[in-house]
Amino acid sequence: FLRDMNRLIPGVTVEAEPARRQGVSGVHMRVAVHGQEEHEHEHHHEHRHTSPGHIAGLIDGFPLPEAVKAHARGVYDAIAQAESQVHGVPVEEIHFHEVGALDAIADVTGVCYALHLLQPDQIQASPVHVGSGTVRCAHGVMPVPAPATAALLAGIPIYGGSVQGELCTP
């Protein structure tokens, strides 16, 4: 997994690091762009506005199984549809901001590839904790969940709570 992921995007590295959070040990998958993880830099300053077609072309060029590439493109297609709905413009006019950054592309592709390698019989999830309050993004200050995230989560059990900030992004 790591060997293949580290061949995908120049400047993007994926490392597995032992981690311990609140007494539970596991593995932190560190995705870095030019040595920095997302929380270590100002995310919205490090990328251009990226079109769905550009990302699809990038994914198509990855040396990964076709099924993985199809699932990764499907994730971005769903995000593009949600953005199209929220902004009231055709998908062809959508430009990704944060989700178009290289680390986000590696995150999405990495999850699709890991699921391909693991071949789970089923995937289950609890209701999604979206957080509360507002978040600053490329379009300014938005409510949590942001409109495109809310569109993606339509029909999925979610909850807020006392945690201020965004806990679920596209």
Backbone as CSV, one residue per row, in Angstrom:
resi,resn,N_x,N_y,N_z,CA_x,CA_y,CA_z,C_x,C_y,C_z
1,PHE,0.827,-1.199,0.000,0.000,0.000,0.000,0.866,1.255,0.000
2,LEU,1.789,1.333,0.959,2.623,2.531,1.056,3.499,2.720,-0.181
3,ARG,4.095,1.645,-0.661,4.942,1.745,-1.866,4.126,2.305,-3.032
4,ASP,2.941,1.750,-3.252,2.109,2.200,-4.368,1.624,3.635,-4.179
5,MET,1.200,3.980,-2.973,0.706,5.340,-2.722,1.811,6.375,-2.905
6,ASN,3.035,6.025,-2.536,4.132,6.982,-2.642,4.645,7.151,-4.066
7,ARG,4.082,6.422,-5.007,4.437,6.571,-6.424,3.420,7.414,-7.190
8,LEU,2.342,7.803,-6.546,1.239,8.433,-7.274,1.460,9.890,-7.630
9,ILE,1.774,10.713,-6.637,1.796,12.164,-6.843,3.145,12.717,-6.393
10,PRO,3.926,13.292,-7.302,5.210,13.871,-6.897,5.014,14.897,-5.776
11,GLY,5.845,14.798,-4.742,5.772,15.727,-3.612,4.845,15.276,-2.499
12,VAL,4.044,14.234,-2.737,3.116,13.739,-1.723,3.651,12.419,-1.180
13,THR,3.781,12.347,0.146,4.237,11.112,0.788,3.183,10.620,1.766
14,VAL,3.105,9.298,1.875,2.197,8.657,2.815,3.045,7.759,3.698
15,GLU,2.939,7.948,5.021,3.697,7.152,5.969,2.769,6.608,7.035
16,ALA,3.040,5.392,7.495,2.304,4.791,8.604,3.132,4.995,9.868
17,GLU,2.543,5.674,10.857,3.254,5.956,12.098,2.457,5.417,13.273
18,PRO,3.119,4.756,14.239,2.394,4.328,15.439,1.792,5.549,16.123
19,ALA,0.597,5.399,16.651,-0.071,6.517,17.315,-0.823,6.012,18.539
20,ARG,-1.035,6.910,19.481,-1.805,6.589,20.685,-2.680,7.796,21.006
21,ARG,-3.988,7.577,21.050,-4.938,8.648,21.351,-5.873,8.168,22.451
22,GLN,-5.918,8.902,23.534,-6.801,8.606,24.658,-6.696,7.142,25.092
23,GLY,-5.463,6.652,25.181,-5.218,5.306,25.675,-5.389,4.195,24.666
24,VAL,-5.701,4.519,23.427,-5.888,3.504,22.396,-4.762,3.654,21.375
25,SER,-4.091,2.544,21.088,-3.005,2.610,20.117,-3.495,2.175,18.746
26,GLY,-2.854,2.705,17.734,-3.219,2.386,16.358,-2.157,2.902,15.421
27,VAL,-2.552,3.219,14.212,-1.634,3.721,13.204,-2.196,5.019,12.637
28,HIS,-1.359,6.039,12.592,-1.713,7.311,11.955,-1.130,7.287,10.557
29,MET,-1.981,7.482,9.559,-1.500,7.558,8.176,-1.179,9.026,7.908
30,ARG,0.085,9.330,7.852,0.550,10.703,7.644,0.630,10.962,6.152
31,VAL,-0.195,11.896,5.663,-0.163,12.315,4.267,0.415,13.728,4.256
32,ALA,1.547,13.872,3.609,2.230,15.166,3.601,2.488,15.624,2.170
33,VAL,2.380,16.931,1.982,2.718,17.563,0.702,3.984,18.371,0.957
34,HIS,5.061,17.987,0.274,6.365,18.618,0.457,6.734,18.666,1.941
35,GLY,6.458,17.565,2.639,6.854,17.400,4.035,5.895,17.926,5.074
36,GLN,4.802,18.560,4.670,3.880,19.127,5.646,2.504,18.476,5.562
37,GLU,1.956,18.113,6.744,0.590,17.612,6.800,-0.381,18.776,6.717
38,GLU,-1.640,18.466,6.418,-2.663,19.496,6.245,-2.716,20.466,7.416
39,HIS,-2.706,19.979,8.638,-2.831,20.878,9.790,-1.583,21.718,10.032
40,GLU,-0.489,21.441,9.307,0.757,22.174,9.483,0.890,23.367,8.541
41,HIS,-0.048,23.541,7.634,0.034,24.649,6.683,-1.343,25.250,6.460
42,GLU,-1.362,26.400,5.848,-2.619,27.036,5.478,-3.117,26.372,4.213
43,HIS,-4.035,25.443,4.356,-4.483,24.591,3.262,-4.985,25.382,2.061
44,HIS,-5.745,26.417,2.284,-6.350,27.111,1.153,-5.352,27.967,0.370
45,HIS,-4.115,28.071,0.820,-3.137,28.856,0.066,-2.232,27.992,-0.803
46,GLU,-2.288,26.662,-0.654,-1.301,25.830,-1.315,-1.788,25.150,-2.584
47,HIS,-2.953,25.502,-3.057,-3.444,24.819,-4.253,-4.157,25.805,-5.167
48,ARG,-4.308,25.391,-6.401,-5.107,26.153,-7.353,-6.527,25.627,-7.293
49,HIS,-7.450,26.370,-7.844,-8.804,25.858,-7.965,-8.771,24.794,-9.051
50,THR,-9.171,23.581,-8.690,-9.008,22.419,-9.547,-10.351,21.945,-10.062
51,SER,-10.439,21.655,-11.341,-11.696,21.205,-11.931,-11.868,19.704,-11.740
52,PRO,-13.122,19.233,-11.740,-13.360,17.782,-11.674,-12.648,17.034,-12.808
53,GLY,-12.615,17.611,-14.000,-11.942,16.961,-15.124,-10.450,16.822,-14.903
54,HIS,-9.828,17.837,-14.304,-8.397,17.782,-14.007,-8.113,16.661,-13.018
55,ILE,-8.928,16.564,-11.967,-8.724,15.522,-10.965,-8.969,14.149,-11.578
56,ALA,-9.999,13.999,-12.395,-10.268,12.713,-13.052,-9.085,12.306,-13.925
57,GLY,-8.505,13.253,-14.645,-7.339,12.957,-15.471,-6.143,12.531,-14.644
58,LEU,-5.951,13.191,-13.515,-4.863,12.829,-12.616,-5.060,11.403,-12.091
59,ILE,-6.274,11.110,-11.619,-6.582,9.774,-11.099,-6.424,8.724,-12.191
60,ASP,-6.882,9.023,-13.399,-6.761,8.070,-14.510,-5.307,7.706,-14.798
61,GLY,-4.385,8.606,-14.520,-2.976,8.352,-14.766,-2.273,7.567,-13.664
62,PHE,-2.960,7.324,-12.544,-2.331,6.589,-11.451,-2.143,5.122,-11.821
63,PRO,-1.002,4.545,-11.453,-0.768,3.115,-11.719,-1.470,2.241,-10.683
64,LEU,-2.785,2.289,-10.688,-3.616,1.528,-9.752,-4.656,0.739,-10.537
65,PRO,-5.256,-0.284,-9.921,-6.303,-1.036,-10.617,-7.448,-0.130,-11.065
66,GLU,-8.054,-0.470,-12.189,-9.149,0.339,-12.741,-10.290,0.527,-11.741
67,ALA,-10.602,-0.507,-10.961,-11.689,-0.405,-9.980,-11.394,0.679,-8.946
68,VAL,-10.150,0.797,-8.527,-9.759,1.825,-7.552,-9.942,3.205,-8.169
69,LYS,-9.466,3.363,-9.400,-9.593,4.655,-10.073,-11.064,5.019,-10.274
70,ALA,-11.895,4.036,-10.620,-13.327,4.294,-10.812,-13.980,4.741,-9.502
71,HIS,-13.614,4.098,-8.397,-14.192,4.506,-7.110,-13.717,5.904,-6.706
72,ALA,-12.440,6.200,-6.905,-11.926,7.530,-6.558,-12.611,8.604,-7.411
73,ARG,-12.761,8.338,-8.714,-13.486,9.295,-9.571,-14.930,9.434,-9.098
74,GLY,-15.534,8.332,-8.654,-16.907,8.363,-8.150,-17.060,9.258,-6.928
75,VAL,-16.063,9.231,-6.052,-16.085,10.117,-4.881,-16.084,11.566,-5.347
76,TYR,-15.184,11.887,-6.269,-15.111,13.264,-6.758,-16.339,13.641,-7.585
77,ASP,-16.936,12.683,-8.277,-18.186,12.963,-9.001,-19.292,13.347,-8.021
78,ALA,-19.375,12.624,-6.893,-20.395,12.934,-5.881,-20.163,14.319,-5.287
79,ILE,-18.905,14.653,-5.017,-18.593,15.985,-4.486,-18.948,17.054,-5.518
80,ALA,-18.623,16.808,-6.782,-18.936,17.776,-7.843,-20.444,17.974,-7.967
81,GLN,-21.209,16.904,-7.874,-22.671,17.016,-7.933,-23.197,17.861,-6.767
82,ALA,-22.662,17.618,-5.569,-23.087,18.391,-4.395,-22.729,19.864,-4.556
83,GLU,-21.518,20.137,-5.036,-21.093,21.525,-5.259,-21.958,22.189,-6.332
84,SER,-22.274,21.447,-7.384,-23.127,21.949,-8.456,-24.498,22.338,-7.910
85,GLN,-25.054,21.465,-7.094,-26.363,21.720,-6.476,-26.323,22.963,-5.596
86,VAL,-25.300,23.083,-4.766,-25.195,24.201,-3.825,-24.975,25.526,-4.544
87,HIS,-24.131,25.517,-5.568,-23.795,26.766,-6.268,-24.736,27.088,-7.419
88,GLY,-25.583,26.120,-7.787,-26.535,26.368,-8.862,-25.887,26.527,-10.221
89,VAL,-24.797,25.812,-10.449,-24.116,25.861,-11.740,-23.884,24.434,-12.235
90,PRO,-23.690,24.258,-13.540,-23.398,22.915,-14.057,-22.084,22.376,-13.487
91,VAL,-21.979,21.058,-13.411,-20.770,20.405,-12.895,-19.535,20.893,-13.635
92,GLU,-19.659,21.147,-14.934,-18.511,21.584,-15.739,-17.934,22.918,-15.257
93,GLU,-18.718,23.694,-14.517,-18.249,24.988,-14.028,-17.719,24.940,-12.601
94,ILE,-17.759,23.764,-11.984,-17.298,23.609,-10.604,-15.775,23.650,-10.544
95,HIS,-15.261,24.301,-9.519,-13.830,24.309,-9.233,-13.674,23.953,-7.776
96,PHE,-12.942,22.864,-7.518,-12.717,22.424,-6.145,-11.707,23.339,-5.469
97,HIS,-11.899,23.528,-4.194,-10.960,24.302,-3.391,-10.190,23.305,-2.525
98,GLU,-10.564,23.177,-1.265,-9.834,22.299,-0.347,-9.772,20.845,-0.827
99,VAL,-10.867,20.297,-1.324,-10.871,18.881,-1.740,-10.081,18.651,-3.033
100,GLY,-9.653,19.716,-3.680,-8.846,19.589,-4.880,-7.349,19.620,-4.595
101,ALA,-6.978,19.810,-3.325,-5.562,19.839,-2.955,-4.963,18.436,-3.065
102,LEU,-3.665,18.378,-3.245,-2.983,17.103,-3.457,-3.165,16.132,-2.299
103,ASP,-3.140,16.640,-1.047,-3.306,15.726,0.084,-4.719,15.145,0.110
104,ALA,-5.703,15.914,-0.297,-7.079,15.407,-0.353,-7.216,14.339,-1.440
105,ILE,-6.580,14.556,-2.580,-6.616,13.557,-3.657,-5.955,12.263,-3.183
106,ALA,-4.840,12.383,-2.450,-4.174,11.200,-1.899,-5.061,10.522,-0.856
107,ASP,-5.754,11.304,-0.022,-6.668,10.725,0.978,-7.752,9.893,0.313
108,VAL,-8.434,10.486,-0.665,-9.545,9.802,-1.338,-9.042,8.559,-2.063
109,THR,-7.983,8.710,-2.823,-7.444,7.576,-3.572,-6.931,6.494,-2.622
110,GLY,-6.296,6.911,-1.535,-5.769,5.951,-0.561,-6.858,5.125,0.094
111,VAL,-7.968,5.749,0.446,-9.080,4.998,1.039,-9.635,4.002,0.023
112,CYS,-9.816,4.442,-1.209,-10.334,3.540,-2.248,-9.376,2.372,-2.480
113,TYR,-8.076,2.645,-2.463,-7.088,1.588,-2.679,-7.039,0.635,-1.480
114,ALA,-7.078,1.172,-0.264,-7.064,0.321,0.928,-8.281,-0.603,0.946
115,LEU,-9.449,-0.070,0.605,-10.654,-0.912,0.560,-10.521,-1.988,-0.517
116,HIS,-9.914,-1.644,-1.632,-9.681,-2.623,-2.698,-8.776,-3.759,-2.200
117,LEU,-7.717,-3.391,-1.488,-6.787,-4.403,-0.985,-7.410,-5.250,0.126
118,LEU,-8.203,-4.621,0.969,-8.805,-5.330,2.105,-9.987,-6.206,1.711
119,GLN,-10.710,-5.811,0.657,-11.882,-6.562,0.188,-12.867,-6.897,1.323
120,PRO,-13.347,-5.891,2.056,-14.261,-6.195,3.155,-15.595,-6.736,2.631
121,ASP,-16.222,-7.626,3.401,-17.542,-8.135,3.043,-18.595,-7.049,3.190
122,GLN,-18.408,-6.193,4.184,-19.326,-5.070,4.378,-18.624,-3.976,5.168
123,ILE,-19.182,-2.794,5.081,-18.665,-1.649,5.820,-19.830,-1.073,6.604
124,GLN,-19.625,-0.857,7.884,-20.660,-0.274,8.727,-20.121,0.998,9.355
125,ALA,-21.003,1.926,9.623,-20.595,3.178,10.247,-21.673,3.665,11.196
126,SER,-21.244,4.321,12.245,-22.174,4.949,13.167,-22.667,6.253,12.537
127,PRO,-23.684,6.897,13.136,-24.067,8.218,12.643,-22.853,9.149,12.648
128,VAL,-22.825,10.079,11.722,-21.674,10.958,11.523,-21.797,12.196,12.407
129,HIS,-20.767,12.434,13.232,-20.715,13.646,14.063,-20.143,14.760,13.200
130,VAL,-20.975,15.738,12.851,-20.541,16.797,11.939,-19.941,18.004,12.643
131,GLY,-20.093,18.093,13.972,-19.619,19.256,14.701,-20.722,20.296,14.792
132,SER,-20.340,21.550,15.058,-21.328,22.624,15.157,-20.638,23.965,14.958
133,GLY,-21.435,25.005,14.857,-20.887,26.346,14.693,-20.659,26.702,13.239
134,THR,-19.510,27.340,12.993,-19.173,27.776,11.639,-17.733,27.373,11.320
135,VAL,-17.414,27.426,10.034,-16.063,27.114,9.564,-15.688,28.107,8.473
136,ARG,-14.424,28.490,8.439,-13.930,29.387,7.386,-13.384,28.517,6.267
137,CYS,-13.826,28.779,5.047,-13.343,28.032,3.887,-13.151,29.001,2.721
138,ALA,-12.901,28.463,1.543,-12.629,29.302,0.375,-13.785,30.253,0.052
139,HIS,-15.010,29.885,0.430,-16.178,30.723,0.145,-16.554,31.625,1.314
140,GLY,-15.707,31.710,2.331,-15.985,32.542,3.486,-16.398,31.710,4.685
141,VAL,-17.165,32.312,5.587,-17.627,31.619,6.790,-18.913,30.882,6.456
142,MET,-18.929,29.596,6.756,-20.084,28.742,6.450,-20.569,28.057,7.723
143,PRO,-21.855,27.682,7.738,-22.347,26.896,8.872,-21.787,25.475,8.809
144,VAL,-21.772,24.809,9.950,-21.372,23.406,10.015,-22.628,22.563,10.143
145,PRO,-22.836,21.570,9.271,-21.977,21.235,8.145,-22.141,22.255,7.015
146,ALA,-21.055,22.443,6.261,-21.097,23.348,5.111,-22.120,22.818,4.106
147,PRO,-22.691,23.682,3.274,-23.767,23.259,2.363,-23.451,22.042,1.492
148,ALA,-22.268,21.969,0.896,-21.951,20.809,0.052,-21.840,19.535,0.894
149,THR,-21.284,19.653,2.091,-21.207,18.502,2.987,-22.611,18.045,3.360
150,ALA,-23.492,18.994,3.680,-24.874,18.645,4.009,-25.548,17.938,2.835
151,ALA,-25.295,18.408,1.615,-25.881,17.760,0.434,-25.371,16.328,0.285
152,LEU,-24.077,16.124,0.521,-23.509,14.771,0.435,-24.073,13.843,1.505
153,LEU,-24.418,14.411,2.648,-24.908,13.607,3.768,-26.427,13.421,3.768
154,ALA,-27.105,13.914,2.759,-28.565,13.768,2.687,-28.935,12.293,2.811
155,GLY,-29.817,11.992,3.765,-30.267,10.622,3.972,-29.368,9.790,4.869
156,ILE,-28.262,10.342,5.315,-27.330,9.635,6.197,-27.523,10.175,7.612
157,PRO,-27.604,9.298,8.611,-27.771,9.782,9.988,-26.569,10.622,10.440
158,ILE,-26.848,11.846,10.900,-25.802,12.743,11.394,-26.236,13.302,12.741
159,TYR,-25.282,13.884,13.466,-25.616,14.612,14.691,-24.577,15.691,14.919
160,GLY,-24.964,16.720,15.653,-24.070,17.810,16.014,-23.620,17.603,17.444
161,GLY,-23.577,18.657,18.201,-23.180,18.531,19.595,-22.460,19.767,20.057
162,SER,-21.748,19.624,21.165,-21.097,20.782,21.768,-19.730,21.087,21.166
163,VAL,-19.196,20.210,20.340,-17.892,20.460,19.725,-18.054,21.540,18.660
164,GLN,-17.354,22.660,18.850,-17.401,23.747,17.886,-16.399,23.467,16.768
165,GLY,-16.859,23.535,15.544,-15.986,23.313,14.410,-16.470,22.175,13.539
166,GLU,-15.796,22.013,12.431,-16.159,21.020,11.420,-15.462,19.705,11.721
167,LEU,-16.237,18.645,11.877,-15.684,17.311,12.121,-15.855,16.391,10.932
168,CYS,-16.608,16.826,9.922,-16.854,16.000,8.744,-16.780,16.876,7.506
169,THR,-15.858,16.550,6.620,-15.727,17.297,5.382,-15.953,16.348,4.213
170,PRO,-16.235,16.908,3.022,-16.395,15.999,1.864,-15.172,15.126,1.674
